[in-house]
Amino acid sequence: MFKKILIANRGEIAVRVTRACREMGIESVAVYSDVDRASLHVRKADEAYHLGPAAAAESYMNIPKIIDAAKRSGAEAIHPGYGFLSENSRFAHACAEAGIKFIGPTAAAMEMMGSKTRARQHMEKAHIPFVPGTSRGLESAEEAARVAEKIGYPVMLKAAAGGGGKGMRLVHTPDKLKSALEGAQSEAQRSFGDSEVYIEKAILNPRHIEMQVLADEHGNTVYLGERECSIQRRHQKVLEESPSPIVDPDMRCRMGEVAVRVARAAEYTNAGTIEFLVDQNKNFYFLEMNTRLQVEHPVTELTTGLDLVHLQIRIAAGEKLPFTQDEVRIRGHAIECRIYAEDPDNNFFPSPGKITLLLLPSGPGIRRDSGMYEGWTVPIDYDPLLAKLIGYGTDRAQATARLTRALHEYFVGGIKTNLSLFRRILHDEDFRAGRLDTGFLDRLLARPVKALAADAQGAEIAAIAAGLFAVLEPGRETQNDGAAAAQDASLWKRVGRSEALR
């Protein structure tokens, strides 16, 4: 087992991996940019090394600097988290050349699955079902028109190296195809340095369901159940749950077997995720593979009882999987909310700044994976993800109830967050009935906001909040005003009231 691991990331995922290291008796090494010097992941780690300026290209994406930090610290392995360099095959190569273990797949597997067109070519050979379309990049608008005519409109244009909705265009009619292709290619080049775009049949209102896989370096591969990821905004996931409301044991088995075939075809090792599109008839199609740990991995951990980060580290250290497919059990239900520093009432505009007050939820069935603390200043330089709030219960109804309660306990002062969006989602009738697809959130946001039952007593809540902030007002305890002194005759009563209001 490794004695020391460097975590090439920041925020909540760096804190998550640091905690796993501590549980396993492994020293953790953090890296940080100028604006992250006081971040929680730096405070939690055993050691920390400065990388450079805030710009990711000069810090968290700078391969030579991260390799140098690993060598100086004596780290034997690097965990990339998600984002940044986690799916960069050049980084995996650099780790191997430096004699440092990359906690993830091989560079070859990453290269095979990193390009959507290359992945489709390999999956075609392995007879994996995927959405009709091209397995190579389009060479011209004329070729795009021929393929679109053959498979039928609407069609979807996608960047081969894409992700997060970049380089993606939905086209309903032939007259829009050429301009959409040019736009997709331009955005793909800006976002990924690769303008390759392919075309596939658009499945309208699909569900986005993914399957977690684990593979050790001894030929053992298992699937750990599915995650429902259909609630998205601009093709980026917002809320995830496991298991999916529509997946029964037979469908889970069939999807899992396909996911394992995908992983084996790629000679994949460590943790990975196979993503599927599911149509209204419950037919599923291979979409892509994410060659890293997913943001939403906690819902799988809660429903299987397995620690995916522990298993990642053990696989990288050469250990065999400690269980077989028959021993994997799905129990209960888990739902995760991604808490962002953004304002849902102002077109989700970013909201950096200092966190002046932080009230945290807890109680039965609640898990928080967080990278923030009271007094920390949220930078504008990176993804605005602050934390993940996960509710777990014996069934979906209990998980929803617990998560709803926890969201009403959660308060982040000083900045805007999207907490109100999740309260709205969880109260929605379609969500509660499990009627989900990738257009769910757009439809919800297009409807007028209804007052939630828990917010009906707004005046009473406002009065309580006013009382709380009046008691906590800085300097109030030093007032010499006679009336104020008479009103606050007992400091014990004031403190008692303050504590009661919390």
PEPE-V82536 format. One record per pair of residues at least 24 apart in sequence whose C-alpha atoms are under 10 Angstrom apart, sorted by the first residue. I is the first residue (numbers start at 1). J is the second residue. If there is no record, write none. Layout:
BEGIN
i = <I I>
j = <J J>
END
This chain:
BEGIN
i = <1 1 1 1 1 1 1 1 1 1 2 2 2 2 2 2 2 2 2 2 3 3 3 3 3 3 4 4 4 4 4 4 4 4 4 4 5 5 5 5 5 5 5 5 5 5 5 5 5 5 5 6 6 6 6 6 6 6 6 6 6 6 6 6 6 6 6 6 6 6 6 7 7 7 7 7 7 7 7 7 7 7 7 7 8 8 8 8 8 8 8 8 8 8 8 8 8 8 8 8 8 8 9 9 9 9 9 9 9 9 9 9 9 9 9 9 10 10 10 10 10 10 10 10 10 10 10 10 10 11 11 11 11 11 11 11 11 11 11 11 11 11 11 11 11 12 12 12 12 12 12 12 12 12 12 12 12 12 12 13 13 13 13 13 13 13 13 13 13 13 13 13 14 14 14 14 14 14 14 14 14 14 14 15 15 15 15 15 15 15 15 15 15 15 16 16 16 16 16 16 16 17 17 17 17 17 17 17 17 18 18 18 18 18 18 19 19 19 20 20 20 20 20 20 21 21 21 21 22 23 24 24 24 27 28 28 28 29 29 29 29 29 29 30 30 30 31 31 31 31 31 31 32 32 32 33 33 33 34 35 35 35 35 35 36 36 36 36 38 38 38 39 39 39 39 39 39 39 40 40 40 40 40 41 41 41 47 48 49 54 54 54 54 55 55 56 56 56 57 59 60 60 61 61 61 61 62 63 63 63 63 63 63 64 64 64 66 66 67 67 67 67 67 68 70 70 70 71 71 71 74 75 75 76 76 76 77 77 77 77 77 77 78 78 78 78 78 79 79 79 79 79 79 79 79 80 80 80 81 81 81 81 81 82 82 82 82 82 82 83 83 83 83 83 86 86 86 86 86 87 87 87 87 87 87 87 88 88 89 101 101 101 102 102 102 103 103 103 103 103 103 103 103 103 103 103 104 104 104 104 104 104 104 104 104 104 104 104 105 105 105 105 105 105 105 105 105 105 105 105 105 105 106 106 106 106 106 106 107 108 108 108 109 109 109 109 109 109 109 110 110 110 110 110 110 110 111 111 112 112 112 112 112 113 113 113 113 113 113 113 113 113 114 114 114 114 114 114 114 114 115 115 115 115 115 115 115 116 116 116 116 116 116 116 116 116 116 116 116 117 117 117 117 117 117 117 117 117 118 118 119 119 119 119 119 119 119 119 120 120 120 120 122 122 122 123 123 123 123 123 123 123 125 126 126 126 126 126 126 127 127 127 128 128 128 128 128 128 128 129 129 129 129 129 129 129 130 130 130 130 130 130 130 130 131 131 131 131 131 131 131 131 131 131 131 132 132 132 132 132 133 133 133 133 133 133 134 134 134 134 134 135 135 135 135 136 136 136 136 136 137 137 137 137 137 138 138 138 138 138 138 138 139 139 139 140 140 140 141 141 141 141 141 141 142 142 143 144 144 144 144 144 144 144 144 145 145 145 145 145 147 147 147 148 148 148 148 148 148 149 149 150 151 151 151 151 152 152 152 153 153 153 153 154 154 154 154 154 155 155 155 155 155 155 156 156 156 156 156 156 156 156 157 157 157 157 157 157 157 157 157 157 158 158 158 158 158 158 158 158 159 159 159 159 159 159 159 159 159 159 159 159 159 159 160 160 160 160 160 160 160 160 160 161 161 161 161 161 161 161 161 161 162 162 162 162 162 162 162 162 162 163 163 163 163 163 163 163 164 164 164 164 164 165 165 165 165 166 166 166 166 166 166 167 167 167 167 167 168 168 168 168 168 169 170 170 170 170 170 171 171 172 203 203 203 203 204 204 204 204 204 205 205 205 205 205 205 205 205 205 205 206 206 206 206 206 206 206 206 206 206 206 206 206 206 207 207 207 207 207 207 207 207 207 207 207 207 207 207 207 207 208 208 208 208 208 208 208 208 208 208 208 208 208 208 209 209 209 209 209 209 209 209 209 209 209 209 209 209 209 209 209 209 210 210 210 210 210 210 210 210 210 210 210 210 210 210 210 210 211 211 211 211 211 211 211 211 211 211 211 211 211 211 212 212 212 212 212 212 212 212 212 212 212 212 212 212 213 213 213 213 213 213 213 213 213 213 213 213 214 214 214 214 214 214 214 214 214 214 214 214 214 215 215 215 215 215 215 215 215 215 215 215 215 215 215 216 216 216 216 216 216 216 216 216 216 216 216 216 216 216 217 217 217 217 217 217 217 217 217 217 217 218 218 218 218 218 218 219 219 219 219 219 219 220 220 220 220 220 220 220 220 221 221 221 221 221 221 221 221 221 221 221 221 222 222 222 222 222 222 222 222 222 222 222 223 223 223 223 223 223 223 223 223 223 223 223 223 223 223 223 224 224 224 224 224 224 224 224 224 224 224 224 225 225 225 225 225 225 225 225 225 225 225 226 226 226 226 226 226 226 226 226 226 226 227 227 227 227 227 227 227 227 228 228 228 229 229 229 229 229 229 230 230 230 230 230 230 230 230 231 231 231 231 231 231 231 231 231 232 232 232 232 232 232 233 233 233 233 233 233 234 234 234 234 235 235 236 237 237 237 237 237 238 238 238 238 238 238 238 238 238 238 239 239 239 239 239 239 239 239 239 239 239 240 240 240 240 240 240 240 240 240 240 240 241 241 241 241 241 241 241 241 241 241 241 241 241 241 241 241 242 242 242 242 242 242 242 242 242 242 242 242 242 242 242 242 242 242 243 243 243 243 243 243 243 243 243 243 243 244 244 244 244 244 245 245 245 245 245 245 245 245 246 246 246 246 247 249 251 251 251 254 255 255 255 258 258 259 259 262 262 262 263 263 269 269 269 270 270 270 270 270 270 270 270 271 271 271 271 271 271 272 273 277 277 278 279 280 295 295 295 296 296 296 296 296 296 297 298 298 298 298 298 298 298 298 298 299 299 299 299 299 299 299 299 300 300 300 300 301 301 302 302 302 302 302 302 302 302 302 302 302 302 303 303 303 303 303 303 303 303 303 304 304 304 304 304 304 305 305 305 331 331 331 332 332 332 332 332 332 332 333 333 333 333 333 333 333 333 333 333 334 334 334 334 334 334 334 334 334 334 334 334 334 334 335 335 335 335 335 335 335 335 335 335 335 336 336 336 336 336 336 336 336 336 336 336 337 337 337 337 337 337 337 337 337 337 337 337 338 338 338 338 338 338 338 338 338 338 338 339 339 339 339 339 339 339 339 339 339 339 339 340 340 340 340 340 340 340 340 340 340 341 341 341 341 341 341 341 341 341 341 341 341 341 341 342 342 342 342 342 342 342 342 343 343 343 343 343 343 343 344 344 344 344 344 344 344 345 345 345 345 345 346 348 348 348 349 349 350 350 350 350 350 350 351 351 351 351 351 351 351 351 352 352 352 352 352 352 352 352 352 352 352 353 353 353 353 353 353 353 353 354 354 354 354 354 355 355 355 355 355 356 356 356 356 357 357 357 357 357 358 358 358 358 358 359 359 359 359 359 359 360 360 360 360 360 360 360 361 361 361 361 361 361 361 361 361 362 362 362 362 362 362 362 362 362 363 363 363 363 364 364 364 364 364 364 365 365 365 365 365 365 365 365 365 365 366 366 366 366 366 366 366 366 366 367 367 367 367 372 373 374 374 374 375 375 377 377 378 384 385 386 389 396 396 396 397 397 400 400 400 400 401 401 404 405 408 408 421 423 423 424 424 424 424 427 427 428 464 464 465 465 467 467 467 468 468 468 468 468 468 469 469 470 471 471 471 471 472>
j = <25 26 76 313 314 315 316 317 318 319 26 27 75 76 77 101 313 314 316 317 27 28 74 75 76 77 28 29 46 70 73 74 75 76 77 78 29 30 70 73 74 75 76 77 78 79 100 101 102 103 313 30 31 45 47 48 49 66 67 69 70 71 73 74 75 76 77 78 79 80 100 31 41 45 48 66 70 75 77 78 79 80 81 103 32 59 60 61 63 66 67 69 70 78 79 80 81 82 83 84 85 86 41 59 60 61 66 78 79 80 81 82 83 84 85 86 36 39 40 41 42 60 80 81 82 83 84 371 382 36 39 40 41 42 81 369 370 371 372 382 383 384 385 386 387 39 40 41 81 295 368 369 370 371 372 385 386 387 388 41 80 81 82 83 293 294 295 369 370 371 387 388 40 41 42 44 45 79 80 81 82 370 371 39 40 41 42 43 44 45 369 370 371 372 41 44 81 309 369 370 371 41 45 79 80 81 309 310 313 42 44 45 46 79 309 44 45 309 307 308 309 310 311 313 45 309 310 313 46 310 310 313 314 75 73 75 78 69 70 73 74 75 78 69 70 73 59 60 65 66 69 70 59 60 66 58 59 60 59 377 378 379 380 381 376 377 378 379 375 376 377 371 372 373 376 377 378 379 370 371 372 373 376 370 371 372 73 73 73 379 380 381 382 381 382 84 381 382 84 84 84 85 85 86 88 91 91 88 90 91 92 94 95 91 94 95 91 95 91 94 95 98 100 98 95 98 100 98 99 100 100 100 101 100 101 102 101 102 103 313 316 317 102 103 104 313 316 103 104 292 293 309 312 313 316 104 292 293 292 293 294 295 309 290 291 292 293 294 295 292 293 294 295 383 110 290 291 292 293 111 113 114 290 291 292 293 114 291 114 313 316 317 313 316 317 269 270 271 292 309 312 313 314 315 316 317 268 269 270 271 272 291 292 293 312 313 315 316 215 216 217 266 267 268 269 270 271 272 291 292 312 316 266 267 268 269 270 291 268 266 267 268 263 265 266 267 268 269 291 266 267 268 289 290 291 292 266 291 265 266 267 268 289 161 262 263 266 268 288 289 290 291 160 161 162 163 288 289 290 291 159 160 161 162 196 288 289 158 159 160 161 162 163 196 197 198 287 288 289 158 159 160 161 196 197 198 199 288 160 161 160 262 265 266 286 287 288 289 160 286 287 288 262 265 266 261 262 263 265 266 286 288 265 258 261 262 264 265 266 258 261 262 258 259 261 262 265 285 286 258 276 283 284 285 286 287 200 276 277 284 285 286 287 288 199 200 201 202 203 276 277 284 285 286 287 199 200 201 202 285 157 198 199 200 201 202 197 198 199 200 201 160 198 199 200 160 196 197 198 199 195 196 197 198 199 181 185 195 196 197 198 199 196 197 198 178 181 182 177 178 179 180 181 182 177 178 199 174 177 178 181 197 198 199 200 174 175 177 178 199 199 200 201 173 174 177 199 200 201 173 174 201 199 200 201 202 200 201 202 200 201 202 203 200 201 202 203 204 199 200 201 202 203 204 180 181 198 199 200 201 202 203 181 183 184 185 197 198 199 200 201 202 184 185 188 196 197 198 199 200 184 185 186 187 188 189 191 192 194 195 196 197 198 199 185 188 192 194 195 196 197 198 199 188 189 191 192 193 194 195 196 197 187 188 189 191 192 194 195 196 197 188 191 192 235 236 288 290 233 234 235 236 237 233 234 235 236 190 191 192 234 235 236 191 192 195 196 197 197 198 199 234 235 199 199 200 201 202 204 201 202 202 277 278 279 280 279 280 437 438 439 230 277 278 279 280 436 437 438 439 440 230 276 277 278 279 280 281 282 283 284 436 437 438 439 231 244 246 276 277 278 279 280 282 284 435 436 437 438 439 440 232 237 244 275 276 277 278 279 284 285 287 436 437 438 240 241 242 243 244 246 247 255 274 275 276 277 278 284 285 286 287 437 242 244 255 256 259 273 274 275 276 277 278 286 287 288 289 290 252 255 256 257 258 259 260 272 273 274 275 276 289 300 256 259 260 271 272 273 274 275 290 293 294 297 300 308 256 259 260 262 263 268 269 270 271 272 273 274 260 263 268 269 270 271 272 273 308 311 312 315 321 260 263 264 267 268 269 270 271 272 311 312 315 320 321 268 269 270 271 311 312 314 315 316 317 318 319 320 321 322 267 268 269 270 315 316 317 318 319 320 321 269 315 318 319 320 321 264 267 268 269 320 321 260 264 269 320 321 323 324 325 259 260 261 263 264 268 269 270 271 321 324 325 256 257 259 260 263 321 323 324 325 326 328 252 253 255 256 257 258 259 260 263 271 272 273 274 324 325 328 252 256 273 300 301 303 304 306 325 328 329 330 249 252 253 255 256 300 303 304 328 329 330 252 253 255 256 273 274 275 276 299 300 330 273 275 296 297 299 300 334 335 335 436 437 275 276 296 436 437 438 277 278 436 437 438 439 440 441 425 431 436 437 438 439 440 441 442 437 438 439 440 441 442 438 439 440 441 442 445 438 439 441 442 438 439 438 295 296 337 338 438 296 336 337 338 339 340 418 421 422 441 296 335 336 337 338 339 388 389 390 422 425 295 296 297 298 299 334 335 336 337 338 390 296 297 298 299 300 303 333 334 335 336 337 390 391 392 396 399 296 297 298 299 300 301 302 303 304 330 331 332 333 334 335 336 392 396 299 300 303 330 331 332 333 334 335 395 396 333 334 396 434 436 333 396 431 432 433 434 435 436 282 434 435 436 282 330 282 283 284 284 284 285 286 285 286 286 289 286 288 289 289 291 312 315 316 308 311 312 313 314 315 316 321 308 309 311 312 313 315 312 297 437 438 437 437 437 336 338 388 335 336 337 338 388 390 336 334 335 336 367 368 369 388 389 390 333 334 335 336 367 390 391 392 330 333 334 335 330 334 330 331 332 333 334 335 365 367 390 391 392 393 329 330 331 332 333 334 392 393 394 328 329 330 331 332 333 329 330 331 393 394 395 392 393 394 395 396 398 399 391 392 393 394 395 396 397 398 399 400 365 366 367 390 391 392 393 394 395 396 398 399 400 403 366 389 390 391 392 393 396 399 400 402 403 367 368 388 389 390 391 392 399 400 403 422 368 387 388 389 390 391 403 407 418 419 421 422 369 384 385 386 387 388 389 390 418 419 422 370 384 385 386 387 388 389 417 418 419 421 422 383 384 385 386 387 388 416 417 418 419 378 379 380 383 384 385 386 387 412 415 416 417 418 419 384 385 386 415 416 417 418 419 415 416 417 418 419 420 421 416 417 418 419 420 421 445 416 417 418 420 421 416 416 417 418 416 417 380 383 384 415 416 417 378 379 380 384 414 415 416 417 377 378 379 380 381 382 384 414 415 416 417 377 378 379 380 413 414 415 416 378 379 413 414 415 412 413 414 415 416 412 413 414 415 411 412 413 414 415 410 411 412 413 414 409 410 411 412 413 502 406 407 408 409 410 411 412 389 403 405 406 407 408 409 410 411 389 391 402 403 405 406 407 409 410 391 402 405 406 391 392 393 402 403 406 390 391 392 393 394 398 399 402 403 406 390 391 392 393 399 402 403 405 406 391 392 403 406 412 412 412 413 414 413 414 414 415 415 417 417 417 419 432 433 434 432 433 426 427 431 432 426 427 454 454 454 455 445 452 454 449 450 451 452 452 453 452 501 502 501 502 497 498 501 497 498 499 500 501 502 498 501 498 495 497 498 501 498>
END
